[in-house]
């Protein structure tokens, strides 16, 4: 018998809240039994454990994971940052790289299914806390605000990947099993409200010095990007300033320290599950003394760096074998033992780029150049002139973000799509078609819930 995403969730989600850990995700043990959901929220400790389990899921299996389940490598190869070298195509990564993904692509389906599993988990936390009168108000606000932020991040990426998507705030199976796809603009309307609510519920202060859980500034940064996607330039500027001007953060001036876990420019990072493990990114892109067997940086990306760019020197690594040289992503350097690197999910430089785009859209190119030049000059590059025409400035911003955020969260795809430049990929990607701006709705989901039809154009 086949089950769709929502049937699987009902059968399995209760088990995902049994973890005894609290703030430290690395101490969570696998679930061993089932309990009533109401018991999860009898006290602060059990509610914290439910949130910790959601965060562990985000680290290990979500689209934000830096490993094989995450979007970063898929979208980097889908665009122009990575080349894929998989011999076996069982994970369908090669089809995504070649822009040949179909509705039966198992990697696309896994992204979708994990996303709605995690949305269910976030909704379960929110519903449980509504009835948890024994938990202090500030703890309820923080836990619920974090779950709401995570859910919003997932929905935002789903909308950008698939267009119209199901949006649900409930765990009620009778509703979820027959959801229809909500139009993109309506999803974004919900996300604006949800992120404003999350920001109001969260504090600026972190729950730990390692910044393993998001705070209000993360919600504001995501909201700023939502505003950019809706061309609400003034609102995006306002939210960007909230982040960049916060005394919680300071710009990291040394390019060699950007991915160290002690940085004060980091908004949110994820610690590896086991002590001393390398990050998922370090493992994902590693190869040495051999040809790549998964991913290597594209020649086009490498050609975009000047020799003076410190990021080329410190964030990429040449690997030679049998007379041929490839470059691997080298932002994260440690395999094991690793004590100095966690997976950085959000960093201050994103706020600088959001501000640069938002103020440039309002004609303030001189101010926009200040934010962009902060990143360029750290990389050892000359400042761009404040007198650039607006279209020239956006070209500079787009290329600078490519060099700064390669292999991070699919940023390149989302930037090209938002700015309307996806078609420039045709110069490198022979299979690229305009409909590739969206991914297909997974075939199994369409078969099991016909309300998700029609399929996206081209698939």
Phi, psi and omega in degrees: 000140178263150178230141175272180185307317189285326175296316178301320182297314182299321182287329191245345190293327182304324182294337185280358180250016186267004190286136184278351183291171179233255182287329188268102182298330184293347182260007182282135177261158178297151178292149182233352185200178177247148175223162176294138183300329180299328182292336181300329188245029176288333179211173184296322184299314182289326176293320177298322180294321177296318178294319180299324179292320175300317181292324176295322176297317178298318180295318191264325193233352188275175175296346179266356175295143177277001183263206188289343179272350188271166181282337191306306182290319180303310184284333175293324176279331178296330179260245189220023182260327184233147165256143181255140185230028182293131176282314175269138180253025183296334178267002175065014180295325180295323178296321178294317178301319181274007182057040180238022181294138177244177184292343177267006181298122188287334177288321175297317179297321180294320176303313181297309185294317178297323180299313182285335171298315182289327173297318176300315180299317179296318178295324178297319178296314181299315180294318180296322182287336178298332183255004188266072183291342181280349180269133180305147185301317183296324178291318178300317180298315182294314183292314180294322179294324177293315179298320179294321177296313180299315178300319180295319177300318181294312180299322181299315178292322177300316179298319182287334180272317190248351182083237177293128182222156174296136176237123180223145177245010186235163172258007183291112183297324182297335175273312188292331186291340183233029180299145170262164178281132179270136177305146186307314183297325178291321175301314181293326174301313178298319184294322176301313180295317182295319182287324174297319178294316179299316180299324179289331182277332183268157176259164174290327184288143178275155177278346176211156181293339182278352176060048181274348177238145182288157177239191181301323185293330175295316177300319180291325178293316178296319178299320178300321180288325174299316178299319177301317183295339180257009179060034174264079191294317182295319179293320177296319177299315181300313181292322177299320179294325178303323182280308187295327183273359183291135176291354177293339190233156173218143182292131178278117185275344183257114183299335180286347184251004187298327184252021171274143190284359179263002187294137177275002174268355184275127176272321182204133177222159183241125182278138177304153185300316183255142178305133177075001175291152170286164178289161177299325180292319179299321180285321184299320188256008186282131162201148181206146180052033181194166172288153179295144177246358176226282183227151168218155179296142183287152176298327180293319176296313182298325179290342180283343178274135168280161179297336181280348185287117181295336179292326175296321182288320189252344183250359175229155182221123177286140176231120182250141179202130179051042175080005179239146182239132172241168175237136177250153175295129188227031176294320176255126192252339189262133169268273174211140358283145180231121177236357190244356183230131168241167179283115182278121181265320177223138177221162190301328181303330176296321177297320178298318181289323175298315178297317180301315181291317184295316182284329177295323178297337178264012175087006184262069187294322182299318179290319179301322181296329179300314181291318179294320183291335177300319180285317181297316185289330173297328180278002179085017182257158178288152179290146171282151182287146179286350183263015180296146170295156186301316182294324177293322179297317181294327174297317178296317181297316181297317180289325178294319178295326177299315181288331182278320191245020179303140182063023178245108168061014184075023186303322183298313179300313182295324178293312180300320181292314182296320184275354177079035184241016182299329184294343178292347178292341181298339178293334183243333187249101188294337181267001186293132176232156181305327182289351179288359173298338176238152172268161178284147169292131183305135184303316182299326178290322178294321181292323185269343174221087182301342178295346178281348176291156008276158176294154176298148182305138175095347184245000000 
